[in-house]
Amino acid sequence: MAPESNVRMEVNANDVVAFLVELAALALIGLWGYRAGGPLWAKVALAIGLVVLASVAWGLFAAPRARFRIPWVTLLVKVLVLGAAVAAGFTILPLAWAVAFAVVVVLNLVLMYVGPFAR
């Protein structure tokens, strides 16, 4: 059994929005991979591969309990994964939904570093 940690993480509203944005990002990245074209096996492989790649990068560098804590890499991974999701949104979603998702992503990311929700 692993030793218990005395570190207690407080969750705020922006953290909940961040989690929902991350889930939506993975869904958009996977859907974009599936819609990329080609035979069915290639669509499925690309969708799964992109989601796994984004998830592993996020888990290693950008998650709250990430294995590696390198601030500039954390920000880079967040920008790459969320930026890819926003780009995928503009190719998949209606324009109004894509713009709304992009605005939520940018506001959420800014609030993670500036203001009352900053960590």
C-alpha positions as CSV (number, residue, x, y, z in Angstrom):
1,M,0.0,0.0,0.0
2,A,1.4,3.4,-0.9
3,P,2.0,6.0,1.8
4,E,-0.7,8.5,2.1
5,S,0.1,12.0,1.0
6,N,-0.6,15.0,3.3
7,V,-1.0,17.3,0.3
8,R,-4.6,18.3,-0.1
9,M,-5.6,19.8,-3.4
10,E,-8.4,22.3,-3.4
11,V,-10.7,22.2,-6.5
12,N,-12.3,25.4,-7.7
13,A,-14.8,26.2,-10.5
14,N,-12.0,26.8,-13.0
15,D,-10.6,23.4,-12.3
16,V,-13.9,21.8,-13.1
17,V,-14.1,23.8,-16.4
18,A,-10.5,22.7,-17.2
19,F,-11.4,19.1,-16.7
20,L,-14.4,19.4,-19.0
21,V,-12.3,21.3,-21.6
22,E,-9.7,18.5,-21.4
23,L,-12.4,15.8,-22.0
24,A,-13.8,17.8,-24.9
25,A,-10.3,18.3,-26.3
26,L,-9.7,14.5,-26.4
27,A,-13.1,14.0,-28.0
28,L,-12.4,16.6,-30.7
29,I,-8.9,15.3,-31.4
30,G,-10.2,11.7,-31.7
31,L,-13.1,12.7,-33.9
32,W,-10.8,14.7,-36.2
33,G,-8.5,11.7,-36.5
34,Y,-11.5,9.5,-37.4
35,R,-12.7,12.0,-40.0
36,A,-9.2,12.3,-41.6
37,G,-10.1,9.8,-44.3
38,G,-8.8,6.5,-45.6
39,P,-10.0,3.0,-44.8
40,L,-11.9,2.3,-41.6
41,W,-9.0,0.7,-39.9
42,A,-6.8,3.7,-40.6
43,K,-9.5,6.1,-39.2
44,V,-9.9,4.1,-36.0
45,A,-6.1,3.8,-35.6
46,L,-5.5,7.5,-36.1
47,A,-8.3,8.5,-33.8
48,I,-7.1,6.1,-31.0
49,G,-3.5,7.0,-31.6
50,L,-4.0,10.7,-31.4
51,V,-6.1,10.4,-28.2
52,V,-3.5,8.2,-26.6
53,L,-0.6,10.5,-27.6
54,A,-2.4,13.6,-26.2
55,S,-3.4,11.7,-23.0
56,V,0.0,10.4,-22.3
57,A,1.6,13.8,-23.0
58,W,-1.0,15.5,-20.7
59,G,-0.6,12.9,-18.0
60,L,3.2,13.1,-18.0
61,F,3.5,16.9,-18.1
62,A,0.3,18.8,-17.7
63,A,-2.0,17.0,-15.3
64,P,-2.3,18.2,-11.7
65,R,-0.4,15.2,-10.5
66,A,2.0,15.0,-13.5
67,R,5.1,12.9,-13.2
68,F,7.3,15.6,-14.5
69,R,6.9,19.2,-13.4
70,I,8.8,21.5,-15.8
71,P,6.8,24.7,-16.1
72,W,7.6,25.6,-19.7
73,V,7.0,22.0,-20.9
74,T,3.7,22.0,-19.0
75,L,2.6,25.1,-20.8
76,L,3.8,23.8,-24.1
77,V,1.9,20.6,-23.8
78,K,-1.3,22.5,-22.8
79,V,-0.9,24.8,-25.7
80,L,-0.3,22.0,-28.2
81,V,-3.1,19.7,-27.0
82,L,-5.6,22.4,-26.5
83,G,-4.5,24.2,-29.7
84,A,-5.0,21.0,-31.6
85,A,-8.4,20.6,-30.1
86,V,-9.4,24.1,-31.1
87,A,-8.1,23.6,-34.6
88,A,-10.0,20.3,-34.8
89,G,-13.1,22.1,-33.6
90,F,-12.9,24.6,-36.4
91,T,-12.8,21.7,-38.9
92,I,-15.6,19.6,-37.3
93,L,-18.0,21.9,-35.4
94,P,-20.2,24.6,-36.7
95,L,-18.4,28.0,-36.6
96,A,-20.3,29.4,-33.6
97,W,-19.5,26.2,-31.5
98,A,-15.9,26.3,-32.5
99,V,-15.5,29.9,-31.6
100,A,-17.3,29.3,-28.2
101,F,-14.9,26.4,-27.5
102,A,-11.9,28.4,-28.4
103,V,-13.0,31.3,-26.1
104,V,-13.6,28.9,-23.2
105,V,-10.2,27.2,-23.8
106,V,-8.3,30.6,-23.8
107,L,-10.2,32.0,-20.8
108,N,-9.7,28.8,-18.8
109,L,-6.0,28.6,-19.6
110,V,-5.4,32.3,-18.8
111,L,-7.3,31.9,-15.5
112,M,-5.1,29.0,-14.6
113,Y,-2.1,31.3,-14.5
114,V,-3.6,34.8,-13.7
115,G,-6.3,36.0,-11.3
116,P,-8.1,34.4,-8.4
117,F,-8.0,30.8,-9.8
118,A,-4.2,30.9,-10.5
119,R,-2.1,28.1,-9.1
